[in-house]
Amino acid sequence: MLLIFARTHHLLQDKHFVRVWLTGAICNTVRWLEFLGMGMFVFQMTGSAFDVSIVAAVRLLPLFFFGPLTGAIADRVNRSRLLAGSLIFLIAIFSTLGILASLGELRLTHINIAAFLSGLVLSGEHSVRRALLGEISGVKSLAAANGLDRSTDNITLIAGPLVGGLLFQTIGLIGTCAVVCIMLGIALGLIVGVPSKPQMTDAPPVSLFFDIRQALKFALATPAILRVLITTIIFNFCVWPLWALMPIIAATQLHLDPLWTGLLMSTTGIGSLAGALCVIGYVRPRHYQSTFFFSSLLFLFAIALFSVSNSLWGSCIIFFAAGLGLSGFAILQTTIILSVSPRHTRSTIMGVVVMCIGTSPAGIASGGFLADQIGVPNALLLIALTGLIGMCLTRIIVR
């Protein structure tokens, strides 16, 4: 613990770092409130696993189409102002959802539109907020900064689903939207005034698409980045069907109410927090690639185990292990990219990572389709095994 404190103490003394860090904590809590609440609401409305999966897929679709573009824009403008604008946009989205729900006019179409617009904001998470953290912390503190940020994400993964399940069970979707708007307002107050400057002010004026092409060219020619990109595609193809279908397994196979569903999902956050502390304290640059690979394998193996689990407490242990893997993947994904990429193209290359994350709707749609055809447990098992094979092939081929 002393080692962890020594590596993060100077970051916590920087008020601008703390503001961006806390903004991320609030936004990630909101993300889990939204994801769990919307999933349970849609399942109650339609009773269809496929509809639940489609809402999740629509939410992630903008990552593929707008991730690189958002990154290229973030390299040219003030990142803190861009982040503040995105928070205002989210407040408008959830206010509209709450009003429609209170009037009894909320439909599946409205939820899908809101999910897509929310996904537009999510497409800037890596290239705007996390790049801003890297800008403030500096290259030498990237692993500590990302580890600290991910540790907080993990705490929100503990609190978010638990609070989301409790809110949905007690005050419904309307109250959940109201709480979300209040939290986003607090985040907006934190981010206003954080200094940031464009990273390409001295560069000659070129098109955004030229920046994107150059970033793609550099990424594909750099094995360390290429491995991260392929792993990100495989990982997100497999992980999001779990999040999308997990409330259905909890309700139909484990017979849990929304509160216990949130509690089960929260154990992932506990495991992720433990994993993040290990990464901050013990993982050094020479271990980045191997830790990234084995963390990804651990998560996929946990999905396979969960698909055949009929025990609540056994599932809690599995989700804890999944959290360990998720933490190593998420921290080192960002750390490897930011440490290898040139400073003036970091946001653009992070946008390419977001584009790879944006392939996840294919996994979600496949998971929903397979769930309706062969059942949710069999669908998750098949997806997890496919991911494990893909990860091993990537490890062998890309060197």
C-alpha positions in Angstrom: 0.0 0.0 0.0 2.9 2.4 0.7 4.2 1.7 -2.8 0.8 2.5 -4.3 0.6 5.7 -2.2 4.0 6.8 -3.3 3.2 6.4 -7.0 -0.1 8.3 -6.8 0.4 10.9 -4.1 1.7 13.7 -6.4 -1.3 13.1 -8.8 -3.8 13.6 -5.9 -2.1 16.9 -5.1 -2.9 18.3 -8.5 -6.4 19.9 -8.3 -6.9 19.7 -12.0 -6.1 16.0 -12.1 -8.5 15.4 -9.2 -11.3 17.3 -11.0 -11.0 15.3 -14.2 -10.6 12.1 -12.1 -13.8 12.8 -10.1 -15.7 13.7 -13.2 -14.9 10.2 -14.6 -16.0 8.6 -11.4 -19.4 10.3 -11.6 -19.8 9.6 -15.4 -19.0 5.9 -14.9 -21.5 5.6 -12.1 -24.1 7.1 -14.4 -23.1 4.7 -17.1 -23.9 1.7 -14.9 -27.1 3.3 -13.6 -28.1 3.7 -17.2 -27.0 0.3 -18.5 -28.6 -1.7 -15.8 -31.8 0.5 -15.5 -32.4 0.5 -19.2 -31.8 -3.2 -19.5 -34.3 -4.1 -16.8 -36.9 -1.6 -18.1 -36.7 -2.9 -21.6 -36.9 -6.6 -20.4 -40.0 -5.7 -18.3 -41.5 -3.9 -21.3 -40.9 -6.6 -24.0 -39.7 -9.8 -22.3 -37.2 -10.2 -25.1 -33.5 -10.9 -24.7 -33.0 -9.7 -28.2 -34.6 -6.3 -27.5 -32.3 -5.8 -24.5 -29.3 -6.7 -26.6 -30.3 -4.3 -29.4 -30.6 -1.3 -27.0 -27.1 -2.1 -25.7 -25.8 -2.5 -29.3 -27.3 0.8 -30.4 -25.6 2.6 -27.5 -22.2 1.3 -28.6 -22.7 1.8 -32.3 -21.4 5.4 -32.4 -18.1 4.2 -31.0 -17.3 2.5 -34.3 -18.5 5.4 -36.6 -17.4 8.4 -34.6 -14.5 7.2 -32.3 -11.6 8.3 -34.6 -13.4 11.5 -35.6 -13.9 12.4 -32.0 -10.3 11.7 -31.3 -9.1 13.9 -34.2 -11.3 16.7 -33.0 -10.0 16.3 -29.4 -6.4 16.8 -30.6 -7.4 20.2 -32.1 -9.7 21.7 -29.4 -9.9 22.4 -25.7 -10.6 19.0 -24.2 -12.1 20.2 -21.0 -14.6 22.4 -22.9 -15.5 19.5 -25.2 -16.1 17.3 -22.1 -18.3 20.0 -20.5 -20.4 20.2 -23.6 -20.9 16.5 -23.7 -22.1 16.6 -20.1 -24.7 19.2 -20.9 -25.8 17.0 -23.8 -26.3 14.0 -21.5 -28.3 16.1 -19.0 -30.7 17.0 -21.9 -31.0 13.3 -22.9 -31.9 12.0 -19.5 -34.2 14.9 -18.7 -36.2 14.1 -21.9 -36.3 10.4 -20.9 -37.6 11.2 -17.4 -40.3 13.6 -18.8 -41.5 10.9 -21.3 -41.6 8.3 -18.6 -43.5 10.6 -16.2 -46.1 11.2 -19.0 -46.4 7.4 -19.7 -45.2 8.0 -23.3 -41.8 6.3 -23.2 -41.4 3.7 -25.9 -38.7 1.4 -27.1 -37.9 3.7 -30.0 -37.3 6.6 -27.6 -34.9 4.4 -25.5 -33.0 3.4 -28.6 -32.6 7.0 -29.7 -31.4 8.0 -26.3 -29.0 5.1 -26.2 -27.5 6.1 -29.5 -27.1 9.8 -28.4 -25.6 8.6 -25.1 -23.2 6.5 -27.2 -22.0 9.6 -29.0 -20.8 11.0 -25.7 -19.3 7.6 -24.8 -17.2 7.7 -28.0 -15.3 10.5 -26.5 -14.5 8.9 -23.1 -11.1 7.5 -24.2 -10.0 10.3 -26.6 -11.2 13.2 -24.5 -11.3 12.6 -20.8 -8.6 9.9 -20.5 -6.4 11.7 -22.9 -6.9 14.8 -20.7 -5.8 12.8 -17.7 -2.7 11.8 -19.6 -2.1 15.4 -20.6 -2.2 16.5 -17.0 -0.2 13.6 -15.5 2.6 13.3 -18.0 4.1 10.2 -19.6 6.1 9.1 -16.6 2.9 8.8 -14.5 0.7 7.3 -17.1 0.4 3.9 -15.5 -0.3 5.3 -12.1 -2.8 7.8 -13.5 -4.6 5.2 -15.5 -4.5 2.7 -12.6 -5.9 5.3 -10.2 -8.6 6.2 -12.7 -9.4 2.6 -13.3 -9.6 1.9 -9.6 -12.2 4.6 -9.3 -14.1 3.1 -12.3 -14.1 -0.2 -10.3 -15.5 1.5 -7.3 -18.3 2.8 -9.5 -18.7 -0.7 -10.9 -19.4 -1.8 -7.3 -21.7 1.2 -6.5 -23.3 1.8 -9.9 -25.1 -1.5 -10.4 -26.0 -1.8 -6.7 -27.4 1.7 -6.6 -29.0 1.3 -10.0 -30.8 -1.9 -9.0 -32.0 -0.2 -5.7 -33.2 2.9 -7.5 -35.0 1.0 -10.2 -36.7 -1.2 -7.6 -37.8 1.7 -5.4 -38.4 4.8 -7.5 -38.4 3.4 -11.0 -37.0 4.8 -14.2 -38.3 8.4 -13.6 -36.4 8.7 -10.3 -33.3 7.1 -11.8 -33.3 9.7 -14.6 -33.6 12.5 -12.0 -30.7 11.2 -9.9 -28.6 10.8 -13.1 -29.2 14.5 -14.1 -28.2 15.7 -10.6 -25.0 13.7 -10.8 -24.1 14.9 -14.2 -24.7 18.5 -13.0 -22.1 17.9 -10.3 -19.7 16.6 -12.9 -20.2 19.6 -15.0 -19.3 21.9 -12.1 -16.1 20.0 -11.6 -14.9 20.1 -15.2 -15.5 23.7 -15.8 -12.3 25.7 -15.4 -9.9 22.7 -15.9 -7.2 24.1 -18.3 -6.4 22.3 -21.5 -4.8 23.3 -24.8 -5.1 21.7 -28.3 -2.2 19.4 -29.0 -1.8 20.4 -32.7 -1.7 24.2 -32.5 1.7 24.3 -34.1 0.9 21.8 -36.9 0.0 23.0 -40.4 -3.7 22.9 -41.1 -4.8 19.5 -42.6 -8.1 17.7 -42.7 -9.4 15.6 -39.8 -9.5 12.6 -42.1 -5.8 13.0 -42.9 -5.1 12.9 -39.2 -7.2 9.7 -38.9 -5.4 8.1 -41.8 -2.0 8.9 -40.3 -3.0 7.5 -37.0 -4.3 4.3 -38.5 -1.1 3.9 -40.5 1.0 4.4 -37.4 -1.1 2.0 -35.4 -1.1 -0.8 -38.0 2.7 -0.5 -38.3 3.4 -0.7 -34.6 3.0 -4.3 -33.2 2.4 -3.2 -29.6 -0.6 -1.0 -30.7 -1.8 -3.6 -33.3 -2.0 -6.2 -30.6 -4.0 -3.9 -28.4 -6.4 -3.1 -31.2 -7.1 -6.7 -32.2 -7.4 -7.7 -28.5 -9.8 -4.8 -28.0 -12.0 -6.1 -30.8 -12.1 -9.6 -29.5 -12.6 -8.6 -25.9 -15.4 -6.2 -26.6 -17.1 -8.6 -28.9 -17.3 -11.0 -25.9 -17.7 -8.7 -22.9 -20.7 -6.7 -23.9 -23.0 -9.7 -24.5 -22.3 -10.6 -20.9 -23.4 -7.1 -19.6 -26.4 -7.1 -21.9 -27.6 -10.6 -21.1 -26.5 -10.8 -17.4 -29.8 -9.3 -16.1 -31.7 -12.0 -18.0 -29.6 -14.8 -16.5 -30.0 -13.3 -13.1 -33.8 -13.1 -13.4 -34.4 -16.5 -15.2 -31.6 -18.8 -14.1 -30.5 -17.4 -10.7 -34.0 -16.0 -9.8 -32.7 -12.7 -8.5 -34.6 -9.4 -8.1 -33.1 -6.1 -9.4 -31.3 -5.4 -6.1 -29.5 -8.8 -6.0 -28.8 -8.5 -9.7 -27.0 -5.2 -9.0 -25.2 -6.8 -6.0 -23.9 -9.7 -8.2 -22.7 -7.3 -10.9 -21.0 -5.2 -8.2 -18.6 -8.1 -7.3 -17.0 -7.4 -10.7 -16.1 -4.0 -9.4 -14.6 -5.5 -6.2 -12.4 -7.7 -8.3 -11.5 -4.9 -10.6 -10.5 -2.7 -7.7 -8.2 -5.4 -6.3 -6.7 -5.9 -9.8 -6.2 -2.1 -10.3 -4.3 -1.8 -7.0 -2.0 -4.7 -8.1 -1.3 -3.0 -11.4 -0.5 0.3 -9.8 1.8 -1.2 -7.2 3.5 -4.0 -9.1 3.2 -4.0 -12.9 6.2 -2.4 -14.6 6.5 -1.4 -18.3 8.3 -4.7 -19.3 5.2 -6.6 -18.0 2.6 -4.5 -19.8 2.0 -6.8 -22.8 1.9 -10.1 -20.9 -0.3 -8.7 -18.1 -2.7 -7.3 -20.8 -2.9 -10.7 -22.5 -3.4 -12.9 -19.5 -5.9 -10.4 -18.0 -8.0 -10.6 -21.1 -7.9 -14.4 -21.0 -9.0 -14.5 -17.4 -12.1 -12.4 -18.2 -13.1 -14.6 -21.1 -12.6 -17.7 -19.0 -14.9 -16.2 -16.3 -17.6 -15.7 -18.9 -17.4 -19.3 -19.9 -17.7 -20.4 -16.2 -20.7 -18.0 -15.6 -22.6 -19.5 -18.5 -22.8 -22.9 -16.7 -23.2 -21.5 -13.1 -26.4 -22.1 -11.2 -25.2 -20.8 -7.8 -25.4 -17.1 -6.7 -22.3 -17.4 -4.5 -20.4 -19.3 -7.2 -21.4 -16.6 -9.7 -20.1 -13.9 -7.2 -16.7 -15.6 -7.2 -16.7 -15.8 -11.0 -17.6 -12.1 -11.3 -14.8 -11.3 -8.9 -12.3 -13.1 -11.1 -13.8 -11.4 -14.1 -13.1 -8.1 -12.4 -9.5 -8.9 -12.0 -9.2 -9.6 -15.7 -11.2 -6.6 -16.7 -9.0 -4.3 -14.6 -5.7 -5.5 -16.1 -7.2 -5.2 -19.6 -8.6 -1.7 -19.2 -5.7 -0.1 -17.4 -3.0 -1.5 -19.8 -5.1 -0.9 -22.9 -4.9 2.8 -22.3 -1.4 2.8 -20.8 0.2 0.9 -23.7 -1.5 3.2 -26.3 -0.5 6.5 -24.6 3.0 5.4 -23.9 3.8 4.3 -27.5 1.9 7.0 -29.4 3.3 10.4 -30.4 1.9 13.1 -28.2 0.3 15.1 -30.9 -1.7 12.1 -32.2 -2.6 10.4 -28.9 -6.3 11.4 -28.9 -6.6 10.3 -32.6 -5.1 6.9 -31.9 -7.3 6.6 -28.8 -10.1 7.3 -31.2 -9.0 4.3 -33.2 -9.2 2.2 -30.0 -12.7 3.5 -29.5 -13.6 2.4 -33.1 -12.4 -1.1 -32.2 -14.6 -1.0 -29.0 -17.4 0.1 -31.4 -17.3 -3.3 -33.0 -19.0 -4.6 -29.9 -22.6 -4.2 -31.2 -21.8 -7.1 -33.5 -21.1 -9.2 -30.4 -24.2 -7.9 -28.6 -26.5 -8.6 -31.6 -24.9 -12.0 -32.1 -25.4 -12.7 -28.4 -29.0 -11.7 -28.5 -29.7 -13.7 -31.6 -27.9 -16.8 -30.2 -29.7 -16.4 -26.9 -33.1 -16.5 -28.6 -32.0 -19.6 -30.6 -30.0 -21.7 -28.2 -30.6 -20.1 -24.8 -28.6 -17.4 -22.9 -26.1 -19.8 -21.2 -25.2 -21.6 -24.4 -24.8 -18.3 -26.2 -22.4 -16.9 -23.6 -20.4 -20.1 -23.6 -20.0 -20.1 -27.4 -19.0 -16.5 -27.4 -16.4 -16.9 -24.6 -14.8 -20.0 -26.3 -14.6 -18.0 -29.6 -12.9 -15.2 -27.8 -10.4 -17.5 -26.1 -9.4 -19.0 -29.4 -9.1 -15.6 -31.1 -6.9 -14.3 -28.2 -4.5 -17.2 -28.5 -4.2 -16.8 -32.3 -3.5 -13.1 -31.9 -0.7 -13.9 -29.4 0.9 -16.3 -31.9 0.5 -14.3 -35.1 1.1 -10.6 -34.2 4.7 -10.2 -33.0 
